[in-house]
Amino acid sequence: MNKTFSAFEQSFSTFDQSFSAFEQSFSAFDQSFSAFEQSFSAFDQSFSAFEQWFSTFDQSFSAFDQSFSAFDQSFSAFDQSFSAFEQSFSAFDQSFSSS
């Protein structure tokens, strides 16, 4: 009976130490997970800020693209107008030279 109780005490002591080690391990895991959560939250906020920046950049680039397209059309119209002016001036010059 005494040997059985002694074996039970040793077994319980081993279990107690094992449980204590598990508690410490779980506490370390909990702290690690908490740090991960904070890190992920920071990443999430950073990504959200990047999405907003990219959206603003995309809108800005789209506006620039439209503006450049309008400038290109305007320049093309000016080029055609200048070409017509050159032809007109050339005709005037020939007319003036022949008279």
matplotlib code that plots the C-alpha trace (Angstrom):
import matplotlib.pyplot as plt

x = [0.0, 2.8, 4.7, 1.6, 1.0, 4.6, 4.4, 1.2, 2.9, 5.8, 3.4, 1.4, 4.6, 5.7, 2.2, 2.4, 5.8, 4.5, 1.4, 3.5, 5.8, 2.6, 1.3, 4.6, 4.6, 1.0, 1.8, 4.8, 2.5, -0.2, 2.4, 3.7, 0.2, -0.6, 2.6, 1.5, -2.0, -0.4, 1.9, -1.0, -3.0, -0.2, 0.2, -3.6, -3.5, -0.4, -2.1, -5.3, -3.2, -1.4, -4.8, -6.0, -2.7, -2.9, -6.6, -5.6, -2.6, -4.8, -7.4, -4.6, -3.0, -6.4, -6.9, -3.4, -4.1, -7.3, -5.5, -2.7, -5.2, -6.9, -3.5, -2.6, -5.9, -5.4, -1.8, -3.0, -5.6, -2.9, -0.5, -3.2, -4.0, -0.3, 0.0, -2.9, -1.4, 1.9, 0.1, -1.8, 1.4, 3.1, 0.3, 0.4, 4.2, 3.9, 1.1, 3.2, 6.3, 4.4, 3.0]
y = [0.0, 2.4, 1.5, 2.1, 5.5, 6.4, 5.5, 7.5, 10.5, 10.3, 9.9, 12.9, 15.0, 14.1, 15.1, 18.3, 19.2, 18.3, 20.5, 23.4, 23.1, 23.0, 26.1, 27.9, 26.7, 27.8, 31.2, 31.6, 30.6, 33.1, 35.9, 34.9, 34.8, 38.2, 39.6, 38.0, 39.6, 43.0, 42.5, 41.4, 44.3, 46.7, 44.9, 45.2, 48.9, 49.3, 47.4, 49.4, 52.6, 51.2, 50.4, 54.0, 55.4, 53.1, 54.1, 57.8, 57.2, 55.3, 58.1, 60.7, 58.7, 58.3, 62.0, 62.6, 60.2, 61.9, 65.3, 64.0, 62.6, 66.0, 67.7, 65.2, 65.9, 69.7, 69.4, 67.4, 70.0, 72.7, 70.7, 70.4, 74.1, 75.0, 72.8, 74.5, 77.9, 76.8, 75.8, 79.0, 81.1, 79.1, 79.8, 83.5, 83.6, 82.1, 84.5, 87.4, 86.2, 85.8, 89.3]
z = [0.0, 0.9, -2.3, -4.4, -2.8, -3.3, -7.0, -7.2, -5.6, -8.1, -11.0, -9.8, -9.3, -12.9, -14.1, -12.2, -13.6, -17.1, -16.7, -15.4, -18.5, -20.7, -19.0, -19.7, -23.2, -23.7, -22.2, -24.6, -27.5, -26.4, -26.3, -29.7, -31.1, -29.6, -31.3, -34.6, -34.3, -33.7, -36.7, -38.9, -37.8, -38.7, -42.1, -42.7, -42.0, -44.2, -47.0, -46.7, -46.9, -50.0, -51.6, -51.0, -52.4, -55.5, -56.0, -55.9, -58.2, -60.6, -60.7, -61.1, -63.9, -65.7, -65.5, -66.9, -69.7, -70.6, -70.5, -72.7, -75.1, -75.4, -75.8, -78.6, -80.4, -80.0, -81.3, -84.3, -85.1, -84.8, -87.0, -89.7, -89.4, -89.7, -92.7, -94.3, -93.5, -95.1, -98.3, -98.3, -97.7, -100.5, -102.9, -101.9, -102.4, -105.8, -106.7, -105.5, -107.3, -110.6, -110.6]

ax = plt.figure().add_subplot(projection="3d")
ax.plot(x, y, z, "-o")
ax.set_aspect("equal")
plt.show()
